[in-house]
Structures are given as C-alpha cells and as structure tokens.
Amino acid sequence: MRQLARFAISVRADDFVLHLEDAAGEKIDFAATPDQLDTVIDALDEMLSESEEEYFGLDEGAPRLS
C-alpha cells in the first residue's frame, strides 16, 4: 500500500483538484466537486471523532480544540 506523503487542493472554475503524492514521489490528481469534498471532510471528521482517543491518545476529560 502506498504511503501518502503530501497533498494539496487547488480551485478551478467549477470544482477542485486534489493533488496527492506518495512517499516514492508518484503524483496523481483528482477532480472533485464541492459536494464530494464535503462528503470526504464529513467522513474524516466522523471517523476521527469516533476514534480520537485511539489515534491521538486523548483522555476523556482533556480539553479539546475545535
């Protein structure tokens, strides 16, 4: 499996372009609509919220940043 090394997002007239680069330097670009980006953002937020302690080692009583 490839390891993500870098990513960037650029804006075009009607959509966005996700620029992904793996650890070996291979690059791939994906066009994405605003709705698709919202879906990705929501999915990542939900996954991280559910697994915050596991991924980041946060205690339940620790203050959280928004």
C-alpha positions in Angstrom: 0.0 0.0 0.0 1.3 3.5 -0.8 2.1 5.9 1.9 0.6 9.4 1.5 3.5 12.0 1.7 1.9 15.2 0.5 -1.4 16.6 -0.6 -2.7 19.9 -1.8 -6.0 21.3 -3.1 -6.4 23.8 -5.8 -9.5 25.6 -7.0 -10.8 25.6 -10.6 -13.8 27.4 -12.1 -16.4 24.7 -11.2 -14.5 22.2 -9.0 -11.4 21.5 -7.0 -8.3 19.4 -7.8 -6.9 17.1 -5.1 -3.1 16.7 -5.7 -1.8 13.6 -3.9 1.8 12.4 -3.8 3.1 9.2 -2.3 6.4 8.6 -0.5 8.0 7.4 -3.7 7.2 10.7 -5.4 4.4 9.4 -7.6 1.7 12.1 -8.1 -1.9 11.7 -9.0 -4.6 14.4 -9.4 -8.4 14.0 -8.9 -11.1 16.5 -9.8 -13.7 16.8 -7.1 -17.0 18.7 -6.8 -17.7 20.8 -3.8 -20.2 18.2 -2.6 -17.6 15.4 -3.0 -15.2 17.4 -0.9 -17.8 18.0 1.8 -18.5 14.3 1.9 -14.8 13.5 2.3 -14.5 16.1 5.1 -17.5 14.8 6.9 -16.4 11.2 6.7 -12.9 12.1 8.0 -14.3 14.2 10.8 -16.7 11.4 11.8 -14.0 8.7 11.8 -11.6 10.8 13.8 -14.2 11.9 16.3 -15.2 8.3 16.9 -11.5 7.2 17.3 -9.9 10.4 18.8 -8.6 8.7 21.9 -7.2 5.7 19.9 -5.5 7.9 17.3 -4.4 10.8 19.4 -4.2 9.4 22.9 -6.6 12.0 24.4 -8.2 11.4 27.8 -11.9 11.8 28.0 -11.5 14.7 30.5 -8.9 16.5 28.5 -9.9 19.8 26.8 -10.5 19.5 23.1 -9.7 22.0 20.4 -12.4 22.8 17.9 
